[in-house]
């Protein structure tokens, strides 16, 4: 029988992983192989290396599409290798760096290609990528924000749906996310790095800055809402499975998640988490807001969506999928196209 940390990670995040390029068959094989938490990172890395090898052979054979997809999959497997595995910083960092390497190799191979950027911020940089829909001149743009234990790579499939509707996608890692967490910790006023990313990408002349939206998942949803509250350039905002405030959650979280939050938020993670709120921000949102929540989500229950909606001044749509888990990852085939349609409709 697997130890508690393995069980928590596999049971709680099954649908999150399966909705992000993880093969169901390989997932079942990993469940059999990983019996103790110290095996987690290396077993996921082994699987990632297999897909990176597939990608390398495809490049050599001139099969760019196969190579690009395999590198994306390898990068996401490395993401799961590092996921919450913060007690071993050497393995955690190695997995993160391998993910970054695969992402860079995937960038010119996927269609549309990814343009990779480093956004100057607070004495360091925030990594991001832009993808523009083929054949669309000066497309509208949506900025996507990852969750607290997530990274920009996890937003790739969200972006695929949006791109197909003629909207460009820009995703980035902010303070506390991915390797940025080794330099900067997550902050309650996350609208500040979002503004920096927005300023950076809108210097381009090949996206339409007047048709701009922002969206995010989990913590990123709350941060997207705060961005829309304090930046009048956004014409629409999407929040998926977030909170009015996550204050008070830390003591009841499992030890694995608590350790992860200390990596992302710092040693005083509980105080940082308690300081994250929509109070004073929700009432400032005057643009259309779409909130998506899962009825089975104990982490961010739907009452948070209703609390936000009660204070928002602009048009709002709140959808609760009663059989949805956190970020509705078990219903990704329904929810992600719905979000993409909504974003495209509001930026036309």
VENQUI-V877551 format. One record per residue. N is the residue number from 1. OMEGA is omega in degrees with one decimal (999 if undefined). NEAR is the number of other C-alpha atoms within 10 Angstrom. Layout:
# VENQUI-V877551
n=N omega=OMEGA near=NEAR
n=N omega=OMEGA near=NEAR
This chain:
# VENQUI-V877551
n=1 omega=-179.2 near=9
n=2 omega=179.4 near=14
n=3 omega=-171.0 near=11
n=4 omega=-178.9 near=14
n=5 omega=178.4 near=19
n=6 omega=-179.8 near=20
n=7 omega=179.3 near=17
n=8 omega=-176.7 near=16
n=9 omega=-177.6 near=17
n=10 omega=-177.5 near=17
n=11 omega=-175.7 near=10
n=12 omega=-170.1 near=13
n=13 omega=-179.8 near=14
n=14 omega=-174.3 near=16
n=15 omega=176.4 near=20
n=16 omega=-179.5 near=19
n=17 omega=-177.4 near=21
n=18 omega=178.3 near=15
n=19 omega=-175.8 near=18
n=20 omega=171.5 near=21
n=21 omega=177.4 near=19
n=22 omega=178.4 near=18
n=23 omega=177.4 near=13
n=24 omega=179.5 near=14
n=25 omega=-179.9 near=8
n=26 omega=176.9 near=12
n=27 omega=178.8 near=17
n=28 omega=178.0 near=10
n=29 omega=177.5 near=11
n=30 omega=177.2 near=16
n=31 omega=178.9 near=15
n=32 omega=-175.5 near=11
n=33 omega=-173.0 near=14
n=34 omega=-179.0 near=21
n=35 omega=176.4 near=17
n=36 omega=-172.3 near=14
n=37 omega=-179.2 near=15
n=38 omega=176.7 near=14
n=39 omega=-168.7 near=13
n=40 omega=-172.9 near=23
n=41 omega=-175.3 near=25
n=42 omega=-179.3 near=17
n=43 omega=176.0 near=18
n=44 omega=178.4 near=25
n=45 omega=177.5 near=24
n=46 omega=178.7 near=15
n=47 omega=178.7 near=18
n=48 omega=-179.2 near=28
n=49 omega=177.6 near=19
n=50 omega=-179.6 near=13
n=51 omega=175.2 near=22
n=52 omega=177.6 near=25
n=53 omega=175.4 near=15
n=54 omega=-179.3 near=17
n=55 omega=-179.2 near=27
n=56 omega=178.4 near=20
n=57 omega=178.5 near=14
n=58 omega=176.3 near=17
n=59 omega=-179.1 near=16
n=60 omega=-179.6 near=10
n=61 omega=-179.3 near=10
n=62 omega=-178.8 near=11
n=63 omega=-172.2 near=14
n=64 omega=-177.9 near=19
n=65 omega=177.7 near=15
n=66 omega=-178.9 near=17
n=67 omega=-178.9 near=26
n=68 omega=179.5 near=26
n=69 omega=-179.3 near=20
n=70 omega=176.9 near=25
n=71 omega=175.7 near=29
n=72 omega=180.0 near=28
n=73 omega=178.5 near=26
n=74 omega=179.7 near=32
n=75 omega=-179.2 near=32
n=76 omega=174.2 near=27
n=77 omega=175.2 near=29
n=78 omega=175.2 near=29
n=79 omega=-180.0 near=28
n=80 omega=175.9 near=25
n=81 omega=-178.2 near=26
n=82 omega=-169.7 near=26
n=83 omega=179.0 near=21
n=84 omega=-177.1 near=24
n=85 omega=-168.9 near=22
n=86 omega=-178.5 near=19
n=87 omega=177.5 near=13
n=88 omega=-172.9 near=12
n=89 omega=179.1 near=12
n=90 omega=178.9 near=9
n=91 omega=-178.8 near=17
n=92 omega=-178.2 near=22
n=93 omega=179.9 near=17
n=94 omega=178.2 near=16
n=95 omega=178.2 near=26
n=96 omega=-178.9 near=20
n=97 omega=176.5 near=18
n=98 omega=175.4 near=20
n=99 omega=-179.4 near=28
n=100 omega=179.5 near=20
n=101 omega=178.7 near=14
n=102 omega=179.8 near=24
n=103 omega=179.2 near=22
n=104 omega=178.7 near=18
n=105 omega=179.3 near=19
n=106 omega=-168.8 near=25
n=107 omega=-177.9 near=20
n=108 omega=-173.8 near=15
n=109 omega=-178.3 near=20
n=110 omega=-179.9 near=19
n=111 omega=-4.1 near=17
n=112 omega=-176.6 near=15
n=113 omega=173.5 near=17
n=114 omega=168.2 near=20
n=115 omega=-176.5 near=14
n=116 omega=-176.0 near=18
n=117 omega=169.2 near=16
n=118 omega=-175.2 near=15
n=119 omega=178.0 near=21
n=120 omega=179.2 near=14
n=121 omega=170.3 near=15
n=122 omega=176.6 near=12
n=123 omega=178.4 near=7
n=124 omega=179.2 near=11
n=125 omega=176.7 near=17
n=126 omega=-178.4 near=22
n=127 omega=179.0 near=19
n=128 omega=176.4 near=21
n=129 omega=178.0 near=22
n=130 omega=171.4 near=21
n=131 omega=-178.9 near=23
n=132 omega=179.6 near=27
n=133 omega=-178.9 near=21
n=134 omega=173.5 near=15
n=135 omega=-180.0 near=8
n=136 omega=179.6 near=13
n=137 omega=-179.3 near=12
n=138 omega=-177.8 near=18
n=139 omega=168.5 near=23
n=140 omega=-172.3 near=24
n=141 omega=170.7 near=30
n=142 omega=175.3 near=31
n=143 omega=-176.8 near=23
n=144 omega=-174.6 near=27
n=145 omega=179.6 near=30
n=146 omega=176.6 near=26
n=147 omega=-174.1 near=26
n=148 omega=178.4 near=20
n=149 omega=-175.3 near=19
n=150 omega=176.4 near=23
n=151 omega=-179.0 near=23
n=152 omega=-178.9 near=20
n=153 omega=-179.4 near=23
n=154 omega=-178.7 near=23
n=155 omega=-175.8 near=21
n=156 omega=-177.7 near=21
n=157 omega=172.3 near=15
n=158 omega=-178.3 near=18
n=159 omega=179.0 near=23
n=160 omega=-179.0 near=20
n=161 omega=-178.3 near=18
n=162 omega=179.8 near=26
n=163 omega=-178.6 near=22
n=164 omega=179.2 near=16
n=165 omega=172.8 near=15
n=166 omega=-178.4 near=22
n=167 omega=176.9 near=30
n=168 omega=-176.2 near=25
n=169 omega=173.3 near=27
n=170 omega=178.7 near=26
n=171 omega=-177.9 near=27
n=172 omega=172.6 near=26
n=173 omega=177.3 near=28
n=174 omega=177.4 near=33
n=175 omega=178.0 near=24
n=176 omega=-176.1 near=25
n=177 omega=179.1 near=25
n=178 omega=-179.6 near=29
n=179 omega=175.9 near=20
n=180 omega=-178.8 near=19
n=181 omega=175.6 near=18
n=182 omega=-177.5 near=14
n=183 omega=-178.6 near=13
n=184 omega=178.8 near=21
n=185 omega=-179.5 near=20
n=186 omega=-174.5 near=22
n=187 omega=-179.8 near=20
n=188 omega=178.9 near=18
n=189 omega=-175.8 near=14
n=190 omega=174.9 near=20
n=191 omega=179.7 near=20
n=192 omega=174.9 near=18
n=193 omega=176.2 near=22
n=194 omega=177.7 near=24
n=195 omega=178.8 near=16
n=196 omega=178.3 near=16
n=197 omega=179.6 near=24
n=198 omega=177.4 near=22
n=199 omega=-176.8 near=13
n=200 omega=-172.8 near=14
n=201 omega=-179.1 near=21
n=202 omega=171.3 near=15
n=203 omega=179.0 near=10
n=204 omega=178.4 near=11
n=205 omega=-178.4 near=9
n=206 omega=169.3 near=14
n=207 omega=-175.7 near=21
n=208 omega=-178.8 near=17
n=209 omega=177.4 near=22
n=210 omega=175.6 near=13
n=211 omega=-169.0 near=20
n=212 omega=176.7 near=25
n=213 omega=177.3 near=28
n=214 omega=179.4 near=30
n=215 omega=179.6 near=28
n=216 omega=178.9 near=25
n=217 omega=178.2 near=26
n=218 omega=177.9 near=24
n=219 omega=179.8 near=26
n=220 omega=176.7 near=27
n=221 omega=176.5 near=27
n=222 omega=-179.5 near=33
n=223 omega=176.2 near=32
n=224 omega=177.8 near=29
n=225 omega=178.1 near=31
n=226 omega=178.2 near=26
n=227 omega=179.6 near=27
n=228 omega=-179.6 near=30
n=229 omega=-172.3 near=22
n=230 omega=179.9 near=16
n=231 omega=-174.2 near=17
n=232 omega=179.7 near=13
n=233 omega=-177.8 near=16
n=234 omega=-179.3 near=26
n=235 omega=-179.6 near=21
n=236 omega=-178.0 near=27
n=237 omega=179.0 near=30
n=238 omega=177.8 near=28
n=239 omega=-177.5 near=28
n=240 omega=174.1 near=29
n=241 omega=179.6 near=30
n=242 omega=-176.0 near=29
n=243 omega=160.8 near=28
n=244 omega=170.0 near=21
n=245 omega=174.9 near=20
n=246 omega=-177.9 near=21
n=247 omega=176.5 near=15
n=248 omega=-176.8 near=13
n=249 omega=-168.1 near=14
n=250 omega=-176.1 near=17
n=251 omega=-177.4 near=9
n=252 omega=-178.9 near=8
n=253 omega=178.2 near=12
n=254 omega=-176.8 near=12
n=255 omega=180.0 near=13
n=256 omega=179.3 near=17
n=257 omega=177.2 near=18
n=258 omega=178.7 near=18
n=259 omega=177.8 near=19
n=260 omega=-179.3 near=19
n=261 omega=178.2 near=25
n=262 omega=173.8 near=19
n=263 omega=-172.6 near=24
n=264 omega=-173.9 near=27
n=265 omega=-177.6 near=25
n=266 omega=-176.1 near=20
n=267 omega=178.4 near=13
n=268 omega=-174.4 near=10
n=269 omega=-177.7 near=20
n=270 omega=179.9 near=19
n=271 omega=178.0 near=14
n=272 omega=179.9 near=19
n=273 omega=-179.6 near=21
n=274 omega=-179.4 near=15
n=275 omega=-179.3 near=16
n=276 omega=-175.0 near=20
n=277 omega=172.2 near=19
n=278 omega=179.1 near=22
n=279 omega=-178.3 near=13
n=280 omega=-179.7 near=10
n=281 omega=-175.7 near=19
n=282 omega=-177.4 near=24
n=283 omega=179.9 near=16
n=284 omega=-178.8 near=20
n=285 omega=-177.7 near=27
n=286 omega=178.8 near=18
n=287 omega=-179.6 near=20
n=288 omega=-179.6 near=20
n=289 omega=172.3 near=25
n=290 omega=175.2 near=22
n=291 omega=178.8 near=24
n=292 omega=-179.8 near=25
n=293 omega=177.1 near=30
n=294 omega=-179.3 near=25
n=295 omega=179.5 near=19
n=296 omega=-175.1 near=17
n=297 omega=178.1 near=18
n=298 omega=-178.9 near=10
n=299 omega=178.7 near=16
n=300 omega=-176.7 near=25
n=301 omega=-173.1 near=19
n=302 omega=179.8 near=24
n=303 omega=176.4 near=14
n=304 omega=177.8 near=17
n=305 omega=-178.6 near=24
n=306 omega=178.3 near=16
n=307 omega=176.4 near=15
n=308 omega=-176.8 near=24
n=309 omega=-178.3 near=22
n=310 omega=-177.0 near=12
n=311 omega=-178.1 near=16
n=312 omega=-178.3 near=21
n=313 omega=-176.5 near=15
n=314 omega=178.0 near=15
n=315 omega=-179.9 near=13
n=316 omega=176.2 near=20
n=317 omega=179.5 near=12
n=318 omega=-179.4 near=17
n=319 omega=177.6 near=17
n=320 omega=176.0 near=18
n=321 omega=-169.5 near=17
n=322 omega=179.4 near=13
n=323 omega=-179.5 near=13
n=324 omega=174.6 near=20
n=325 omega=-178.9 near=24
n=326 omega=-175.6 near=26
n=327 omega=-179.7 near=26
n=328 omega=-178.3 near=28
n=329 omega=176.6 near=21
n=330 omega=179.2 near=19
n=331 omega=-174.9 near=17
n=332 omega=-178.9 near=19
n=333 omega=177.7 near=12
n=334 omega=-170.6 near=11
n=335 omega=-177.0 near=21
n=336 omega=173.8 near=20
n=337 omega=178.9 near=17
n=338 omega=178.8 near=14
n=339 omega=-179.5 near=21
n=340 omega=177.4 near=22
n=341 omega=-177.6 near=15
n=342 omega=179.7 near=17
n=343 omega=-178.8 near=28
n=344 omega=-179.8 near=20
n=345 omega=-176.3 near=10
n=346 omega=177.7 near=15
n=347 omega=178.4 near=20
n=348 omega=999 near=10
